[in-house]
Amino acid sequence: MIGNFIADHIRGNNYTKFSKEIQQGIFLHREIDTFTDAHKIVRKSKRRLHKRYRHYDGVIIDIFYDYFLAKNWANYSAIPLDVYTDSINKLFHKKLLELPIKSQNFIKYMIEYNILYNYQFEDGIAKVLNGMNHRTKGKSQMNLAIEDLRLLKKELEEDFTLFFKDLIEFSSQKLKELLVIPTQIEIHKK
């Protein structure tokens, strides 16, 4: 879980200083990113936003898909969302100093504003989009994307539901490969 979470903050082969389990999480995250970026349904979702947001469309779709996952959490997990996010927040708080600085900063923000839990609410998504827009100094116009979420909610939720079914299957298979073949990490190092 930690490797999957910090993967965006690990460049190239800088993963080697982490435990095998965290490396597996990093590789799983990278595989998921590649699968997601190439998936026809995700591309369809991105096209819905591309004219307005250009290369930020993928970031926005990631956020929207997080919203649909949190909103429909009970369809995917027997653990209630508040219980799950509380356990994640506690885990990351405990491991904070072992993680990259960028991850530490994001985790502090994530815990303070209970981001994972608040993804299920449009207001929570609006705050995330506003924060992302601020980080791009207004260039992305991501603060406007909440309007698109409201206008395209039905279509985007249908996209998410179909995509997520494929993602669950893909992730399950990749995780088995990473766990069954421990030398996979050694292959990636070369």
NORWOWO-V89269 format. One line per field, one symbol per residue. ss: DSSP state (A for helix, B for strand, O for the rest). psi: psi as a letter, one per 30 degrees, with the letter a starting at -180 (. if undefined). burial: b if it has 24 or more other C-alpha atoms within 12 Angstrom, else e. A space follows every 50 residues. Layout:
# NORWOWO-V89269
ss=???
psi=???
burial=???
This chain:
# NORWOWO-V89269
ss=OAAAAAAAAOOOOAAAAOOAAAAAAAAAAAAAAAAAAAOAAAAAAAAAAA AAAAAAAAAAAAAAAAAAAAAOAAAOOOOOAAAAAAAAAAAAAAAAAAOO AAAAAAAAAAAAOOAAAAOOOAAAAAAAAAAAAAAOOOOOOAAAAAAAAA AAAAAAAAAAAAAAAAAAAAAAAAAAAAAAOOOAAAAAAO
psi=eeeeefefgjkbggffflleeeeeeeeeeeeeeeeeefkeeeeeeeeffe eefbffeeeeeeeeeeeeeeegefffkfkkeeeeeeeeeeeeeegeffll eeeeeeeeeeeegheeefffkeeeeeeeeeeeeefghfefgffffeeeee egeeeeeeeeeeeeeeeeeeeeeeeeeeeeiffeeeeff.
burial=ebbbbbbbbbeeeebeeeeeebbbbbbbbbbbeebbeebebbebbbebbe eebeebbbbbbbbbbbbbbbbbbeeeeeeebeeebeebbeebbeebeebb eebbebbeebbeebbbbbbbbbebbbbbbbbbbeeeeeebbbbbbbebbe eebeebbebbbebbeebeeebeebbeebeeeeeebeeeee
